[in-house]
Amino acid sequence: MGYSNASVSFVKVTKQSLISFLEKASERIVIAKAGYFIDEVKTLLYLVEQKKVRCDVYVDIDEKTIRYGFGDQAAFQLLNENLDKLNVQSANYIRMAIVIVDDAVMVYSPVALSWEEVPEQIDFPNGFIGGPSLAASLLRQIDGEVFDLNIEGINLSVQTCPVIQKEADEIEREISSTISKLKENPPVDPATLRKTMVYRNKYKLLKMSCHGVKIKNKSISLRPFNRMLSVTNHRLKSSWNVLTKEDVENLAAINEFAALIDASKKKYTFDANRFGSLIELKNIKTLEDCIAQQVEKLTQQLSGGEQVEKDHPKKQITSETDDNKKSGEADNKDLYGLLKESRSALVEHLLPQALKEKGCYSQLFKNDRSLYRRLQKGEVSEKDAVKQAIETFVDYKLNFPKAQEMIDHIHVEFDYFDISDELLAKKEFIEIVKKFELQIRDYQEGYEKGKQLELFKNYE
C-alpha cells in the first residue's frame, strides 16, 4: 500500500474515530457540530482537565438538533454546566462537523439518528482530513479573519460565511432556553423515531355521528305566545312536541335508516368500545359511499309528501275513506303530512286562548295590520282573523319547523384518528385487537415479528 502526501485525504468518520482523533490533541481543539453525545463531551472535559488542552466548542442551539438525533440531551446539559471551561459558542444551523486538533482538521457529515442508523459498512467517505495549512486557514476564519476567495485556476462567485462570535451571557441565555424547551417537551429516543418510519397504519379509529335523524326530540317553545296573555294558567304547556311517538313510528323510513346505518357500520368496522370503531383504510371510501346512498334514500322518502302534494291535489274525503280509517287501516304519512297535521293541531290549541284573551290582539296582529283593520271593519270574522294571525305567529315567531329544513339537516359525520404508540400500549385496546385478530400496522420485512412481540408480550 502506498502513502499519500496529499494535503487533503478522504476518510470514514465514526463516533469512535472522532473520539480517537480528539484524544490525539496536545494543545488545542476547535470543534463545531450540530449536537454532541455524552461520551464526546466527557472526552473534551478530560482533555481540558487532565491534559490542559484548550477547547473551543461550537454548538447549534436549536432544540431540533437534539430531536433530529445529532446529539443527546444529557450532553447538551453537560455543555451548559461547563460553558467557561469548554469556551462554548452558540450558532444556528450547524450541519457540517469541523474538528481541528492541533495542526490537523477533519470535516465530515454527521448522521441524523432520528431517521437513519449509522451504517455498519461505509463504502463512500463521509469526510476528509487535512493538514496544517488547511487547519490554520480555518482557524483564522473562525477567529474572525475575512478572506477573499481565490482558488487557483477557478473563477468562483460564492458567498463566504464568517463565523459570528457572541458574548458569554447571550450564549448562556440561548442554551438555557433550549434546555428549558427540551425539559418541557422531552425529545423522543431516535431509535423509536426510526421505528415509526418503517411501518404503515392499516387501520384508523372512526367516530361516526348522525345528525338530524332523532326528530322525535324536536319541540318548540310556546313562551312567546304565553307572554302575550295577561293571565297565564300554570297548567298551560310551555312547549309543543312537534311529532308524537306515534308520528315517528309512522315514519318507517327513519327506523329503516337507523337499522341500515348500524348494519353498514358493523359490516365495515370493528367495535373498539370506548375508543370508537376500527376501520381498515381500504374500506373508508366504501363505507362513506354506502352511508351517503342511505342518507339520500332517506331524504327522498321523507320528501315524498311535497311531491305527492304537487302531483295529487287534496281530494275531498269520501265516506269510503272515513270508513277505512274507522276500520283501523294504517294511515301512512310522510314528514310533510305529519308536520302539517302538527301545525294545524297547534293552531287549534292556541286559538281558544287567544279568543279568550283579547288583550293580546295588539301583539298578535303586530305583523299583519291590514288583517286587523279588516277585523275591525267586520270584513272578516273574529275567529277566522285570529286563526290566520296565529298561523302567521306560529310560522314566523315560534319558528315552526319546515319539513325541508329538517330534511336538509340530516347528515352523517366521519371523524378519523390515527392509532398511536400510546394507544397500542394500553392493555384494553390490545385485547380488542387480539379479539378481532387484526394486524394494525404493516411492518417492513425483518421488523414485523419483533414489533408484534413487543406490543403483546406483556399481555400474554
VMD Tcl script that draws the C-alpha trace (Angstrom):
set ca {
  {0.00 0.00 0.00}
  {1.31 3.45 -0.93}
  {1.18 6.51 1.25}
  {-0.38 9.78 0.07}
  {1.38 13.09 0.53}
  {-1.79 14.98 -0.44}
  {-2.75 17.89 1.80}
  {-6.31 16.56 1.95}
  {-7.50 12.96 2.13}
  {-10.91 11.24 2.24}
  {-11.76 9.44 5.49}
  {-14.52 7.39 7.07}
  {-15.63 9.11 10.27}
  {-17.47 7.30 13.06}
  {-18.09 8.28 16.68}
  {-15.18 6.06 17.74}
  {-12.79 7.51 15.16}
  {-13.82 11.05 16.18}
  {-13.02 10.38 19.86}
  {-9.70 8.79 18.86}
  {-8.91 11.91 16.82}
  {-9.75 14.18 19.77}
  {-7.54 12.14 22.10}
  {-4.52 12.97 19.90}
  {-4.75 16.62 20.98}
  {-1.88 18.09 22.96}
  {-2.51 21.83 22.63}
  {-5.81 22.88 21.10}
  {-9.20 21.60 19.93}
  {-11.75 23.60 17.98}
  {-14.89 21.63 17.29}
  {-18.20 22.64 15.69}
  {-21.09 20.18 15.48}
  {-24.87 20.35 15.40}
  {-25.11 18.31 18.59}
  {-22.91 16.29 20.91}
  {-23.09 12.92 22.64}
  {-22.25 12.49 26.30}
  {-19.04 10.49 25.71}
  {-17.78 13.19 23.31}
  {-18.29 15.96 25.87}
  {-16.71 13.83 28.63}
  {-13.68 13.30 26.38}
  {-13.34 17.05 25.85}
  {-13.60 17.71 29.59}
  {-10.98 15.06 30.31}
  {-8.58 16.66 27.81}
  {-9.13 20.12 29.33}
  {-8.79 19.00 32.94}
  {-6.08 16.36 32.66}
  {-4.01 17.36 29.62}
  {-4.66 21.11 29.80}
  {-5.82 21.23 26.18}
  {-7.67 24.41 25.19}
  {-11.11 23.66 23.76}
  {-13.43 25.89 21.77}
  {-16.79 24.22 21.31}
  {-19.41 25.45 18.83}
  {-22.92 24.04 19.21}
  {-26.21 24.54 17.39}
  {-28.66 25.96 19.95}
  {-31.83 24.90 18.09}
  {-33.70 22.18 20.02}
  {-34.35 20.39 16.71}
  {-30.73 19.24 16.61}
  {-31.44 17.03 19.64}
  {-34.82 15.91 18.30}
  {-33.24 15.02 14.95}
  {-30.67 12.84 16.70}
  {-27.50 14.86 16.06}
  {-26.75 14.60 19.78}
  {-28.34 13.80 23.13}
  {-29.93 15.94 25.82}
  {-27.52 14.85 28.56}
  {-24.53 16.12 26.55}
  {-26.29 19.44 25.96}
  {-26.85 19.79 29.70}
  {-23.20 18.95 30.41}
  {-22.07 21.62 27.95}
  {-24.27 24.13 29.75}
  {-22.61 23.25 33.06}
  {-19.13 23.83 31.59}
  {-19.60 26.87 29.35}
  {-16.44 28.61 30.53}
  {-14.27 25.51 30.74}
  {-15.07 24.49 27.16}
  {-15.35 28.06 25.80}
  {-18.77 27.24 24.35}
  {-20.04 29.32 21.43}
  {-23.58 29.02 20.05}
  {-24.62 29.12 16.42}
  {-27.69 28.43 14.35}
  {-27.93 25.63 11.80}
  {-24.63 23.79 12.03}
  {-24.85 20.78 9.73}
  {-21.19 20.25 8.82}
  {-18.94 18.96 11.58}
  {-15.49 20.61 11.75}
  {-12.86 19.29 14.17}
  {-9.42 20.94 14.47}
  {-6.93 19.05 16.61}
  {-3.59 20.90 16.91}
  {-2.40 21.18 13.26}
  {-4.89 18.76 11.69}
  {-8.51 19.30 10.65}
  {-11.28 16.79 10.00}
  {-14.52 17.74 8.26}
  {-17.41 15.29 7.94}
  {-21.18 14.89 7.67}
  {-22.83 13.65 10.90}
  {-25.77 11.24 10.94}
  {-29.27 12.33 11.99}
  {-30.16 9.29 14.07}
  {-33.88 10.06 14.11}
  {-34.30 8.80 10.57}
  {-31.22 6.70 9.81}
  {-28.83 4.43 11.63}
  {-25.06 4.58 11.43}
  {-24.20 2.02 8.74}
  {-22.01 -0.93 9.64}
  {-20.19 -0.59 6.35}
  {-19.30 2.76 4.76}
  {-18.42 2.37 1.09}
  {-18.04 6.06 0.33}
  {-16.13 8.51 2.53}
  {-18.26 10.78 4.68}
  {-15.47 13.23 5.45}
  {-11.95 14.39 4.75}
  {-8.88 15.25 6.78}
  {-6.36 17.99 6.10}
  {-3.01 19.19 7.37}
  {-1.53 22.38 8.89}
  {-2.24 24.79 6.01}
  {-5.95 23.93 5.91}
  {-6.24 23.88 9.70}
  {-4.51 27.24 10.01}
  {-6.74 28.81 7.35}
  {-9.93 27.59 9.02}
  {-8.71 28.69 12.46}
  {-8.07 32.21 11.23}
  {-11.55 32.38 9.68}
  {-13.13 31.04 12.87}
  {-11.28 33.74 14.79}
  {-12.89 36.35 12.56}
  {-10.39 36.98 9.76}
  {-12.09 37.80 6.42}
  {-10.71 36.11 3.32}
  {-11.11 36.96 -0.34}
  {-11.92 33.66 -2.02}
  {-9.25 32.92 -4.61}
  {-8.86 29.32 -5.75}
  {-6.11 28.80 -8.30}
  {-7.39 28.23 -11.82}
  {-11.09 28.51 -10.87}
  {-13.19 31.64 -11.07}
  {-15.85 31.24 -8.39}
  {-18.56 33.64 -7.26}
  {-19.77 32.31 -3.93}
  {-20.62 33.93 -0.62}
  {-18.15 33.47 2.18}
  {-19.61 32.84 5.63}
  {-17.64 34.27 8.57}
  {-18.22 32.67 11.97}
  {-20.11 35.03 14.27}
  {-18.77 35.37 17.80}
  {-21.24 36.02 20.64}
  {-20.98 37.33 24.18}
  {-20.94 34.78 27.01}
  {-24.21 35.97 28.60}
  {-26.06 35.70 25.26}
  {-24.79 32.16 24.78}
  {-25.88 31.20 28.28}
  {-29.38 32.60 27.70}
  {-29.77 30.73 24.40}
  {-28.58 27.38 25.74}
  {-30.68 27.71 28.92}
  {-33.75 28.46 26.79}
  {-33.16 25.36 24.66}
  {-32.70 23.17 27.73}
  {-35.95 24.52 29.17}
  {-37.84 23.64 25.97}
  {-36.37 20.13 25.96}
  {-37.44 19.61 29.57}
  {-40.99 20.78 28.88}
  {-41.26 18.57 25.81}
  {-38.59 15.84 26.04}
  {-37.19 14.51 22.75}
  {-38.18 11.02 21.63}
  {-35.45 8.43 21.51}
  {-34.06 8.43 17.94}
  {-34.33 4.64 17.73}
  {-38.07 4.94 18.42}
  {-38.44 7.63 15.77}
  {-36.73 5.40 13.23}
  {-39.24 2.67 14.04}
  {-42.17 4.96 13.29}
  {-40.82 5.41 9.77}
  {-40.82 1.72 8.88}
  {-44.49 0.88 9.34}
  {-47.74 1.86 7.68}
  {-51.01 2.06 9.61}
  {-53.62 -0.26 8.12}
  {-56.45 0.88 10.40}
  {-57.85 4.09 11.81}
  {-60.25 4.82 14.62}
  {-63.63 6.04 13.42}
  {-66.21 8.05 15.33}
  {-69.37 8.33 13.26}
  {-72.25 10.61 14.27}
  {-75.70 11.04 12.70}
  {-77.34 14.46 12.78}
  {-80.96 15.46 12.25}
  {-82.34 11.91 12.45}
  {-83.71 11.98 16.01}
  {-86.74 14.03 15.02}
  {-88.81 12.70 17.93}
  {-86.95 15.11 20.21}
  {-87.96 18.17 18.18}
  {-90.02 20.68 20.18}
  {-90.73 24.41 20.08}
  {-91.15 26.86 22.96}
  {-94.60 28.45 23.49}
  {-93.29 31.12 25.85}
  {-93.52 33.93 23.22}
  {-97.27 33.18 22.95}
  {-97.82 32.72 26.69}
  {-96.19 36.09 27.42}
  {-98.92 37.85 25.40}
  {-101.61 36.57 27.76}
  {-102.47 38.73 30.76}
  {-103.11 35.71 32.97}
  {-101.18 32.53 32.27}
  {-102.56 29.28 33.63}
  {-99.82 27.32 35.39}
  {-101.11 24.22 33.65}
  {-100.50 25.78 30.24}
  {-97.90 23.99 28.18}
  {-94.62 25.86 27.74}
  {-93.52 23.77 24.75}
  {-95.04 21.79 21.91}
  {-93.77 18.40 20.77}
  {-93.69 18.72 17.01}
  {-94.09 14.99 16.48}
  {-95.64 12.41 18.76}
  {-94.28 8.94 19.37}
  {-96.94 7.58 17.07}
  {-95.95 10.08 14.37}
  {-92.36 8.89 14.44}
  {-93.47 5.26 14.33}
  {-95.42 6.09 11.16}
  {-92.16 7.29 9.56}
  {-90.87 3.83 8.77}
  {-88.02 5.34 6.74}
  {-86.40 6.73 9.91}
  {-86.33 3.38 11.66}
  {-85.18 1.64 8.49}
  {-82.39 4.19 8.09}
  {-81.11 3.61 11.63}
  {-81.02 -0.15 11.01}
  {-79.20 0.27 7.68}
  {-76.61 2.60 9.19}
  {-75.95 0.17 12.01}
  {-75.67 -2.77 9.58}
  {-73.25 -0.88 7.31}
  {-71.09 0.12 10.25}
  {-70.94 -3.45 11.53}
  {-70.04 -4.71 8.05}
  {-67.01 -2.45 7.58}
  {-65.81 -1.72 11.12}
  {-64.88 -3.44 14.37}
  {-66.31 -2.23 17.66}
  {-63.45 -0.86 19.80}
  {-65.67 0.03 22.76}
  {-64.89 3.46 24.23}
  {-62.19 4.06 21.63}
  {-64.71 4.14 18.77}
  {-64.62 1.76 15.82}
  {-61.65 0.31 13.95}
  {-61.84 0.55 10.17}
  {-59.33 -0.66 7.59}
  {-58.10 2.14 5.35}
  {-59.24 0.42 2.17}
  {-62.85 0.33 3.49}
  {-63.17 4.03 4.37}
  {-64.45 5.22 0.98}
  {-66.72 2.17 0.62}
  {-68.39 2.88 3.96}
  {-68.78 6.60 3.26}
  {-70.32 5.92 -0.18}
  {-72.70 3.37 1.35}
  {-73.84 5.78 4.07}
  {-74.22 8.60 1.54}
  {-76.59 6.44 -0.53}
  {-78.64 5.61 2.56}
  {-78.89 9.30 3.53}
  {-80.00 10.16 0.01}
  {-82.62 7.41 0.08}
  {-83.95 8.62 3.44}
  {-84.22 12.25 2.33}
  {-86.08 11.19 -0.80}
  {-88.53 9.13 1.27}
  {-89.10 11.94 3.75}
  {-89.51 14.45 0.92}
  {-92.17 12.39 -0.78}
  {-95.04 14.41 0.67}
  {-94.08 17.62 -1.08}
  {-94.01 15.94 -4.48}
  {-97.16 13.94 -3.78}
  {-99.00 17.12 -2.81}
  {-97.91 18.79 -6.05}
  {-98.82 15.83 -8.24}
  {-102.03 14.89 -6.44}
  {-104.09 17.83 -5.11}
  {-106.15 17.24 -2.00}
  {-109.16 15.06 -2.64}
  {-112.41 15.54 -0.83}
  {-112.71 12.98 1.89}
  {-115.34 10.45 0.95}
  {-117.39 8.25 3.16}
  {-115.29 5.32 1.89}
  {-112.11 6.98 3.17}
  {-113.76 7.63 6.51}
  {-114.88 4.02 6.72}
  {-111.33 2.80 6.01}
  {-109.92 4.95 8.81}
  {-112.61 3.78 11.17}
  {-111.85 0.16 10.33}
  {-108.28 0.70 11.58}
  {-106.30 0.74 8.31}
  {-102.81 2.20 8.67}
  {-102.63 5.84 7.70}
  {-99.06 6.11 6.40}
  {-97.86 9.69 6.22}
  {-94.62 11.31 5.24}
  {-92.87 14.10 7.13}
  {-94.68 16.84 5.25}
  {-98.07 15.40 6.15}
  {-97.19 14.86 9.81}
  {-95.81 18.38 10.23}
  {-98.89 19.80 8.55}
  {-101.14 17.97 11.00}
  {-98.98 19.02 13.97}
  {-99.07 22.66 12.89}
  {-102.85 22.57 12.49}
  {-103.21 20.99 15.93}
  {-101.03 23.69 17.48}
  {-103.09 26.46 15.87}
  {-106.30 24.85 17.19}
  {-104.67 24.60 20.63}
  {-103.75 28.29 20.75}
  {-106.91 29.68 19.10}
  {-109.33 29.50 22.06}
  {-106.78 31.03 24.40}
  {-106.24 33.96 22.05}
  {-110.01 34.47 21.58}
  {-110.44 34.48 25.34}
  {-107.57 36.96 25.95}
  {-108.49 39.74 23.52}
  {-105.86 41.95 25.10}
  {-103.23 40.01 23.16}
  {-104.57 41.21 19.77}
  {-102.25 44.23 19.59}
  {-99.24 41.93 19.67}
  {-100.79 39.03 17.79}
  {-101.70 41.25 14.79}
  {-98.47 43.26 15.03}
  {-97.14 41.87 11.75}
  {-100.48 41.85 9.96}
  {-102.12 45.27 10.47}
  {-104.18 45.02 7.31}
  {-105.87 41.87 8.64}
  {-106.54 43.65 11.94}
  {-108.20 46.58 10.12}
  {-110.39 44.14 8.18}
  {-111.38 42.55 11.52}
  {-112.31 45.95 12.97}
  {-114.38 46.77 9.87}
  {-116.23 43.46 10.12}
  {-114.94 42.26 6.75}
  {-113.73 39.02 8.33}
  {-115.00 37.08 11.31}
  {-113.05 37.31 14.56}
  {-112.39 33.58 14.64}
  {-111.02 33.49 11.09}
  {-108.86 36.59 11.61}
  {-107.38 35.36 14.89}
  {-106.76 31.92 13.39}
  {-104.94 33.45 10.43}
  {-102.87 35.67 12.76}
  {-101.98 32.66 14.92}
  {-100.83 30.75 11.82}
  {-98.51 33.63 10.95}
  {-97.33 33.78 14.58}
  {-96.63 30.02 14.64}
  {-94.61 30.19 11.40}
  {-92.55 33.32 11.99}
  {-92.49 33.91 15.76}
  {-92.45 30.34 17.06}
  {-90.46 29.17 14.03}
  {-92.48 26.04 13.47}
  {-90.09 23.66 11.66}
  {-90.43 23.14 7.94}
  {-90.03 19.67 6.52}
  {-87.35 20.59 4.00}
  {-85.26 22.34 6.66}
  {-85.39 19.21 8.85}
  {-84.51 17.00 5.88}
  {-81.61 19.21 4.84}
  {-80.18 18.94 8.34}
  {-79.85 15.15 8.08}
  {-76.22 14.15 7.55}
  {-73.56 11.79 8.88}
  {-70.11 12.97 10.02}
  {-67.00 10.81 9.91}
  {-64.04 11.61 12.18}
  {-60.88 9.54 11.80}
  {-57.97 9.27 14.24}
  {-54.54 7.69 13.90}
  {-53.64 4.80 16.20}
  {-50.73 5.99 18.32}
  {-47.97 4.07 20.06}
  {-49.52 5.15 23.38}
  {-52.83 3.55 22.42}
  {-51.09 0.36 21.32}
  {-49.56 0.18 24.78}
  {-52.98 0.13 26.51}
  {-53.98 -3.36 27.62}
  {-57.69 -2.70 26.97}
  {-57.02 -1.71 23.36}
  {-54.60 -4.59 22.78}
  {-57.27 -7.05 23.95}
  {-59.66 -5.64 21.32}
  {-57.01 -6.03 18.60}
  {-56.40 -9.62 19.70}
  {-60.12 -10.39 19.78}
  {-60.59 -9.48 16.11}
  {-57.13 -10.80 15.12}
  {-56.23 -7.52 13.43}
  {-52.83 -6.50 12.13}
  {-52.98 -2.79 12.93}
  {-49.72 -1.90 11.20}
  {-47.96 -3.19 8.14}
  {-44.30 -3.52 9.07}
  {-41.35 -3.82 6.77}
  {-39.62 -7.16 6.38}
  {-37.40 -8.08 9.30}
  {-39.20 -5.79 11.73}
  {-42.74 -7.07 11.85}
  {-42.25 -10.06 14.16}
  {-40.10 -8.21 16.65}
  {-42.53 -5.32 16.88}
  {-45.61 -7.51 17.19}
  {-43.97 -9.42 20.03}
  {-43.01 -6.15 21.67}
  {-46.63 -5.00 21.56}
  {-48.17 -8.13 23.02}
  {-45.53 -9.76 25.22}
  {-46.80 -8.05 28.37}
  {-50.36 -9.28 27.88}
  {-49.83 -12.94 27.03}
}
mol new
graphics top color blue
foreach p $ca { graphics top sphere $p radius 0.5 }
foreach p [lrange $ca 0 end-1] q [lrange $ca 1 end] { graphics top cylinder $p $q radius 0.2 }
display resetview
